[in-house]
Amino acid sequence: MSGRDWEMVGAPNARDLGGLVGADGRRVRVGRLIRTPALGRLTDEDLPVLAKLGPACVLDLRDGAEIGVAPPDRLVGEPRVVHLPVHDPEHPVFTYVSAVLLGHDLNAYAELARQGTAGAMAEIYRWFVTGESARAGFAEAVRLAARPENLPLVYHCSAGKDRTGWLTAILLTALGVDEATIREEYLRNNALTDSLRAVIVEAMRRRQPELDVDAVLPVLEVRPEYLDAGYREVRRVHGSFDAYLRDGLGLTDETLTALREHLLE
């Protein structure tokens, strides 16, 4: 399989990052970095595809509560499974987004409600840069990807778009992929999940006839302003993405060199 000629019905936004151009014109190796949503909804027909990808390690960015209410990941072979929860249940933005999706009363979130759901999502991306569990989880994820025994690496959160998306931005930046390419790759999520998003909204509307679709859609999509919020926070706190990798995430020259050695052609 090449990096672009496979798909999984139960993970429509899964994709291989292979083929993207990184440092010195070297391309990301095909079949080494695979981003997905949670794997609990894979179909029987998806499992042979996952088997051909042959992950040595599966990295899960969800916290225990998310894992507990989701279908168990369907895996093949015996990959190493690593849990690095990037989540803060006490963060008001996380609880606000959950309240929107669950149809709860939003009166307790008046300030965030005025900001709007899209604004709340942008705040989560700023938290990705500064949050304690975010910094720890993303840093260890890069260290995992830099070790050849963990490749191919499949990594995911719940929907495979926000935490997974920001980790992808970190990995690709560290590999020397330019920002425009990273942005294009990030935004592919919406086209890949268009049909699924419509199904989710319809199911929510059946449960909640008064559903405010405009409040829900920002949680189900990726948007340029979310990625921009993360990039701006990087510049505000660290000055540059390189400084964020080294100072914010504590990644060493040895780790970053190993990452390129094992993941670039």
Secondary structure, 3 states (H helix, E strand, C coil): CCCCCCCCCCCCCCEECCCCECHHHCEECCCCEEEECCHHHCCCCHHHHHHHHCCCEEEECCCHHHHHHCCCCCCCCCCEEEECCCCCCCCHHHHHHHHHHHCCCCHHHHHHHHHCHHHHHHHHHHHHHHCHHHHHHHHHHHHHHCCHHHCCEEEECCCCCCHHHHHHHHHHHHCCCCHHHHHHHHHHHHHHCHHHHHHHHHHHHHHCCCCCHHHHHHHHCCCHHHHHHHHHHHHHHHCCHHHHHHHHCCCCHHHHHHHHHHHEC
